[in-house]
Amino acid sequence: MEINIKLNGIQHKNLETIKNSVDPDIASFLQEWYDPKDYVIGHTSGSTGTPKEIRLLKKDMLASAHLTNEFFNIRSSSNLLLCLSPDYIAGKMMIVRTILSGANLITVKPSSSPLQNITEDIDFAALVPMQVVTSLSSPETARKLAHIKQIIIGGAAVSPMLEQQLQQIPTACYGTYGMTETVSHIALRQINGGKKSPCYFALGNVTFEKDKRECLIIHAPHLQQQTFVTNDIVQLADSTHFEWLGRHDNVINSGGIKLFPEKIESRIASLIPQRFFITSEQDSRLGEKAVLVIESASWSATECQKLFSQLRLYLPPYEIPKDIYFQEHFNETYSGKIVRKIK
C-alpha cells in the first residue's frame, strides 16, 4: 500500500515499514486512512452517554487539519508530538495534520507522563489536562513541557489551578472546544500569555449563535454537516467569540434559580485539594438542590463545617452546596472527564 508520512524522522512510503516500528494502533489507522473508503470509523468520548461509533469523512478531517495547520503555522519542517491514542479523534487528527503538512510526527505510547523520553524540539502537541498536570509535577518533564512551542489541551476541562500553573511557562497553551462530530476543535481560547482570555474564538469561517435554551449552535462551512446544535450553555460576545458557562445537562434549577455547576467549581477550586464536582439531588422544597462530591475518604464533621464556612466567603447563599458527599474514586471517561454521578 502506497503511503507518505514521516514518523520519528523516517519517511515511510509503505505500510510494511511502519508496522514493526510504531504503535500498532497508528499502523491500523494509517491502513484505514489509505484504503479506498471515503471515511474512517471514530468513537464519541462517552462524556454524555455510551460512546458511539460514527463515520468520519476523510475530506472533513483534511479540512479540519487545514484550519489547525494554518493557525499554528505547521509546515513540513515542524515536529509534532502524538501522545494520544489514534482510537479517538484527537490522536487521529494529529496523524492527519502530519500527512497534510508533511511534518515529522514523533510518536510515544499514550501515558500520563508522555514527555519523559522526548529529546527533540516539539513545535506542536495535543495533550489532555492529566498529562499536563503530571508533566508539571516533575522538574525534568516540566522543563520539556516549557520547551514545546505550542500546546492544545482538550478532552476535559482545564482546572483553575492548572491554568494558574501554565502562566509560569513560555509555551503558548490553548484550550480547545469541539467534539468528535465536529472532527476535532472548531474554536480555541488562549490560556496563558498576553492574549489570555476566558472566551473561545472561532477557527476559519466558523460562526456561532444560540438557541432558545441559550445553548451554542455551530456553523462550520468547512464540514459536510455544516450546523451542529450543542448542549453547551454559552455567553456570546459576537458571532465568532463565546464564553462557555456549562452543560445544559448539568444545570441545577434550585428554587427557580439556575445554577451552573462548572462555574461554581471554578470559584471554589482553591478550597479543595482533591478532585470534586457539583451536582444535584431532588429536594422537596427547592425542586433540586446543589451538593458537593469530593474524591476522598470521608471527612470529619469538623472538617466539613470548616469547608462550609469557607464556601460562604466565596459563594452567594443560593450557590452554596446543601450537602457534602465523599467517593473513594471517581469514574472517568477515556479522556479524563469525571462522570458526574453520585454512586
C-alpha positions in Angstrom: 0.0 0.0 0.0 1.5 3.3 -1.1 1.6 5.9 1.7 3.6 9.1 2.5 4.2 10.0 6.1 7.3 11.0 8.2 7.4 9.2 11.6 10.2 9.8 14.2 12.4 11.2 11.5 11.9 8.5 8.9 10.0 9.0 5.7 7.7 6.0 5.0 6.3 5.1 1.6 4.7 1.8 2.5 2.8 0.4 5.5 5.0 -2.6 6.0 8.0 -0.5 7.1 5.7 1.1 9.8 4.1 -2.0 11.4 7.1 -3.1 13.4 8.4 0.4 14.3 5.4 2.2 15.9 2.3 1.5 18.0 0.1 -1.0 16.2 -2.9 1.4 16.6 -1.0 4.0 14.4 -0.4 1.5 11.7 -4.0 0.4 11.9 -5.2 4.0 11.5 -2.9 4.5 8.5 -4.2 1.4 6.8 -7.7 2.7 7.3 -6.8 6.2 6.1 -5.1 5.0 2.9 -7.8 2.4 2.0 -10.4 3.3 -0.8 -13.2 4.2 1.6 -14.1 7.9 2.0 -14.4 7.6 5.7 -12.8 6.2 8.9 -14.5 4.9 12.0 -14.5 7.1 15.0 -15.9 6.9 18.5 -17.5 9.7 20.6 -16.0 10.4 24.0 -18.8 9.0 26.1 -19.0 12.1 28.3 -22.8 12.3 28.0 -23.6 8.7 27.5 -22.3 5.4 26.0 -19.6 6.0 23.4 -21.0 5.7 19.9 -19.4 4.6 16.6 -19.6 7.2 13.9 -18.2 7.6 10.4 -15.7 10.5 9.9 -15.4 11.7 6.3 -11.8 11.9 5.2 -12.4 15.2 3.4 -13.8 16.7 6.7 -10.7 15.5 8.5 -8.5 17.1 5.9 -10.5 20.4 6.1 -10.2 20.4 9.9 -6.5 19.7 9.8 -6.0 22.5 7.3 -7.6 25.0 9.8 -5.3 23.9 12.6 -2.2 23.7 10.5 -2.8 27.3 9.2 -3.4 28.7 12.6 -0.4 27.1 14.3 1.8 27.5 11.2 2.5 23.8 10.9 4.8 23.1 8.0 7.0 20.3 6.6 9.8 21.5 8.9 7.6 21.1 12.0 7.9 18.4 14.7 4.5 17.3 16.0 4.0 15.0 19.0 1.5 12.2 19.1 0.9 11.0 22.7 -2.8 10.3 22.5 -4.4 7.1 21.2 -5.4 7.1 17.5 -8.5 5.3 18.6 -10.0 8.7 19.3 -10.4 11.9 17.3 -7.5 13.8 19.0 -5.0 11.1 18.1 -6.4 10.6 14.6 -6.2 14.3 13.8 -2.5 14.6 14.8 -1.8 12.0 12.2 -3.9 13.7 9.5 -2.2 17.1 10.3 1.1 15.4 9.7 0.1 13.8 6.4 -1.3 17.1 5.2 1.7 19.3 6.2 4.5 16.8 5.5 5.7 17.4 9.1 7.6 14.9 11.2 5.4 13.1 13.7 7.2 12.0 16.9 5.2 9.1 18.5 5.2 8.0 22.1 3.0 5.5 23.8 0.0 7.2 25.4 0.6 7.6 29.2 0.1 10.2 32.0 3.7 11.4 31.5 4.4 11.3 27.8 7.4 13.7 27.8 9.8 11.5 29.8 11.9 10.3 26.9 11.4 13.2 24.5 14.7 14.7 23.3 13.6 16.6 20.2 12.3 20.1 20.0 8.5 20.0 19.6 6.6 22.7 17.7 3.1 21.4 18.3 1.5 18.9 20.7 -2.0 17.9 21.9 -2.4 16.8 25.5 -5.2 16.1 27.9 -5.1 18.0 31.3 -4.0 15.0 33.2 -0.8 14.7 31.0 -0.1 18.4 31.6 -0.5 18.2 35.3 1.7 15.1 35.5 4.4 16.7 33.3 4.4 19.8 35.5 4.9 17.8 38.7 8.4 16.7 37.8 11.2 19.3 37.2 12.6 17.3 34.2 9.3 16.9 32.4 8.2 20.4 33.4 11.3 21.8 31.5 10.5 19.7 28.5 6.9 21.0 28.6 8.1 24.5 28.7 10.2 23.9 25.6 7.3 22.9 23.4 6.3 25.8 21.2 2.5 25.4 21.2 0.2 23.0 23.0 -3.6 22.4 22.7 -5.2 21.0 25.8 -8.6 19.2 25.4 -10.7 16.2 26.3 -11.6 17.6 29.7 -11.8 21.0 31.5 -8.6 22.8 32.4 -8.9 23.5 36.2 -8.2 27.0 37.6 -5.2 25.5 39.5 -3.7 24.2 36.2 -4.4 27.4 34.4 -2.6 29.3 37.1 0.4 27.0 36.8 0.5 27.5 33.0 1.1 31.2 33.5 4.6 30.4 34.5 5.8 28.7 31.3 6.6 30.3 27.9 4.7 27.7 25.9 1.6 29.1 24.1 -1.2 27.0 25.6 -4.7 26.8 24.1 -7.9 25.3 25.4 -10.0 23.6 22.7 -13.7 23.5 22.0 -15.0 20.8 19.8 -16.2 17.2 19.6 -15.8 14.0 17.6 -18.8 15.1 15.5 -17.1 18.4 14.5 -13.9 16.5 13.7 -11.8 17.9 16.5 -11.8 21.5 17.7 -13.6 24.4 15.9 -12.6 27.0 18.5 -9.7 27.8 20.8 -9.0 30.0 23.7 -5.6 31.2 24.9 -4.9 30.0 28.4 -1.7 31.9 29.1 0.4 34.8 27.7 -0.7 38.3 26.7 -3.8 37.2 24.9 -5.1 35.0 27.7 -8.9 35.1 27.7 -12.0 33.2 29.0 -13.5 33.4 25.5 -13.2 30.9 22.7 -12.6 32.2 19.2 -13.7 30.5 16.0 -11.3 29.0 13.6 -11.6 29.7 9.8 -15.1 30.7 8.8 -16.9 29.0 11.7 -19.6 31.2 13.3 -21.9 30.8 16.4 -25.4 31.6 17.6 -27.6 30.4 20.5 -30.9 28.5 20.6 -33.8 29.2 22.9 -32.1 27.2 25.7 -29.1 29.5 25.5 -27.1 26.6 24.0 -24.4 27.0 21.4 -25.2 26.4 17.7 -22.1 25.9 15.5 -22.0 26.8 11.8 -19.0 25.1 10.3 -18.9 25.6 6.5 -15.8 23.5 6.0 -17.6 20.3 7.1 -20.2 18.4 5.2 -22.7 18.7 8.1 -22.5 22.4 8.5 -24.7 23.0 11.5 -24.4 21.5 15.0 -26.7 22.1 17.9 -24.9 21.5 21.2 -26.0 21.2 24.9 -23.4 23.8 26.0 -24.8 26.9 27.5 -22.7 29.9 26.5 -22.5 33.7 26.6 -21.9 35.1 23.1 -19.6 38.0 22.7 -20.3 38.1 19.0 -20.7 35.6 16.1 -17.2 34.3 16.5 -16.5 34.5 20.2 -18.2 32.9 23.2 -17.6 32.1 26.9 -18.6 28.6 28.0 -20.8 28.5 31.1 -21.6 24.9 31.4 -23.6 21.9 30.1 -27.3 22.2 29.8 -27.5 18.6 31.2 -25.7 19.8 34.4 -27.7 22.9 35.1 -29.4 22.8 38.5 -32.8 24.5 38.9 -32.8 25.3 42.6 -35.9 27.2 43.8 -36.3 28.7 40.3 -32.7 29.9 40.2 -30.4 28.3 37.5 -27.0 27.2 39.0 -24.1 26.4 36.7 -22.0 23.7 38.5 -18.9 24.3 36.4 -18.8 28.0 37.3 -19.3 27.2 41.0 -16.5 24.7 40.8 -14.1 27.2 39.3 -14.8 29.7 42.1 -14.1 27.2 44.9 -11.3 25.2 43.4 -8.7 26.7 45.7 -10.5 25.5 48.8 -10.5 21.7 48.0 -7.2 20.0 47.2 -8.9 16.8 46.0 -10.9 16.4 42.8 -14.6 17.3 43.2 -17.7 18.2 41.4 -21.1 19.9 42.0 -24.2 18.0 41.1 -27.9 18.0 42.1 -30.3 16.0 44.2 -34.1 16.1 44.4 -35.4 18.4 47.2 -39.0 18.7 48.4 -38.7 22.5 48.9 -36.3 23.6 46.1 -37.1 21.0 43.5 -33.3 20.5 43.1 -30.5 21.3 45.5 -26.8 21.6 44.8 -24.5 19.1 46.5 -20.7 18.8 46.6 -19.0 15.4 45.9 -15.3 15.1 46.9 -12.9 12.3 45.8 -11.7 11.3 49.2 -12.4 9.1 52.2 -15.0 10.7 54.5 -14.0 13.9 56.3 -14.8 14.5 60.0 -17.8 16.7 60.9 -15.3 19.4 62.0 -13.6 19.4 58.6 -16.9 19.6 56.8 -18.1 22.6 58.9 -14.8 24.4 58.2 -15.3 23.9 54.5 -18.9 25.2 54.7 -17.6 28.3 56.5 -15.1 28.9 53.6 -17.7 28.3 51.0 -19.8 31.1 52.5 -17.0 33.5 51.7 -16.7 32.5 48.1 -20.3 31.9 47.1 -23.7 33.6 47.4 -26.1 31.8 49.7 -28.2 30.2 46.8 -25.0 28.6 45.3 -23.7 27.0 48.5 -24.0 23.2 48.3 -26.5 21.9 50.8 -24.6 18.6 51.5 -21.2 17.1 51.0 -20.6 13.6 49.9 -17.4 11.6 49.5 -16.3 8.9 47.0 -13.0 7.0 47.1 -12.6 7.0 43.3 -14.5 8.9 40.6 -15.5 7.2 37.4 -14.0 8.8 34.3 -14.4 8.8 30.5 -11.4 7.8 28.3 -10.3 11.5 28.0 -10.3 12.0 31.8 -13.7 13.7 32.2 -15.3 13.0 35.5 -18.6 11.1 35.3 -20.9 13.4 37.4 -23.0 10.8 39.2 -23.4 10.1 42.9 -22.7 6.4 43.4 
